[in-house]
Amino acid sequence: MTHILFVITDLKLGGVPLHLYRLVQAMRERGFQTTVACLSPDGEVAEMLRAEGITVHSTNAQGRWDVRILERLRSIIESVRPDMVHSFLFHANQAVRYAVRRGTIPASRVLCEIQTVEVERRWHLWVDAWTHNLCRCTIGNSPSVIEHLHHAAHIPMNQLHLVKGGIDPTNIQNARRLPRSSLGLTDNDRVILWVGRLDPIKGLDNLIDATERHMRNENVHLVLAGDGPLRGALQSRIESLGLTHRIHLLGSRRDVPSVLKTADLFVFPSRTEGLPNALLEAMAAGLPIVTTDVPGCRDLIQHERTGLVVPFGDIDALGSAMSRLLEDRNLANRLALSAAKEVAENWHQEKTIDGYAELYKTIQHEGTAN
């Protein structure tokens, strides 16, 4: 039985840790032995994994610059003795590459994965450019990520591997709408929804400005589902504009599929993405979508076919597109149906799992042949 050690920077609730959680379960069902290691102290996803009977190790990093975790991770790899290592996120990738340098595991048995198009921490790309040879390949989850790693980190295309991300749309499609009253709204209100982490890169200041400038109808409400470091600043901005009665911060939600089913429009005005699960889920929910013409988002939404795409930072274009889809029900319905079909045909989780399993089997076969 092929044993895979999955290594990740942290296991707090979030997109990549939850992706890892689903991947580990799927690989176990397909006959792989799976173990997980994280650099940070345990988070919620670590407990979810243990509840499924998955062994989880932690190096208990005390901050991003705790170099002691390098030797701790090397010791974990030596004790687990996996057939291969698959790491996620920059810090975990570099920690695993350190283990390769120390001879703990050969580079041919290491997969590193990046799921973002990095525009803020350029030094990540410089380090990847220096160290990418210390793994079998770098995996990207979207064409935009692959292109970015090739051009910005100068990783050769023959050392990059695309495994397209995906979701299982079943739970979202089967979710029930919430009563509008549970969101503090009435049945006559129109709901514009955003879901994700409250982070500066998400373009939420532009979304608030577009709502203030273009959504004059008092029955149109903007609902933000998620939490993060920008929450306080957003709340202050909403209050300063006098829009607390029309822009609502829901905080983190565990019923996102039902929240999606309750909305009339999904807006996602990010500065950059890797492959946004929130956008995939909105597509699966059958929502009309407005998003920005940036990496990740443009992989999923084609203008006038599966949604409306506007330039990042163009508040008037964003507001006009939002108004257009709220007013033109026929267009909104056509785009929503096309988006749901796109997810089912091209971005289904089963295809993602097939892609990983095929790669793992290839590496195992190469190791056996050698």
Disulfide bonds with the S-S distance in Angstrom:
none
